[in-house]
Amino acid sequence: MNSFILLPSSSCNASFKSSNISFETLGLSQEEIAFRANIDRTYISMLERDVKQPTITTIFGLAEAFEMQPYELVKEIQNKVGFK
């Protein structure tokens, strides 16, 4: 399973920025991730900079891009930021 982080919501203070992890740590460019998830590359950048919060559709798309289930993505977020 791939390891990465995504921000679930500002209310729980979990984000790319606070976790010091980005999609580039996976060896994938923003362009590749955006293509795989069928979202715009600039949106990936906004997620990493805490400018935007992902929709449920985005979470599903990113999970598909990383070949995992959405619940696995959410669990990974919880583990990385220590949110219980």
N, C-alpha and C positions, 0 to 999 in steps of 0.2 A: 504494500500500500504506500502511496506517495504521502509525504509529510508537508503540510503547508498550513497557512492560517488565513482566515477571512473574518471580517468583522460582522458579528451578528446584529448588534444594535448599540447605539450610543448609551443606552440606559444601563448596560452592564459593563461599560468601559473596556470592551474587548475590541481590539482593532489590529490592523497590520502595524500601525505606528507603535502602539504600546507593546506589541510582542516582539518588535525588532526582526520580523520575518517578512520576506516578500516572495512573490512568485518566482523571482529570478533565482532564489536559492535552490529551486528545483532544476535549474539549467534550462528553463523555458523562457522565451521572450514574452513580453506583453502581447505582441502580435500573434504568436502561436497560441497562447492561452485564449485570447479573444476569438481567434478563428475556431478553435475547438469548442468553445462555449457559446459561439454564435452571438457575441456581444462586441461592442466597439472597443478598440484598444484604449481609447482615452478613458473609458469607464473603468478599466483595470487600474489605470493610473490614479483615478479619483478614489477608488477603493483603497489603494495603498497609502494614499495621502490623507485618508479620513475625510475627504470632501463629500463622499456619497456613502450611503448605506445600501447594501444589496437587497433586492427584492427576493421573494421566495423563488421566483422564476430564475433569477441570477444564480441563486444557490444551487438550484437543480442543474442549470447549465454548467456551472463550474464543477460540480460533482461529476457530471458526465465527462467533462474535459479531462478530469484526473482519473477517470475510470473507477469511480467509487460511488457508493450510495449517498444520497444527501444526508442521511443520519450519521454516516461516518464522517462527513465533512464537519457537521455540527459538533460531533464528539471531539474531533481533532481541535476545533476551536476551544472547546471547554478545557481540554487538556493543556493546551499551549498557554492560555491566559489564566488558568487556575480558577475559572468561574465554576461555581457549584450549583 
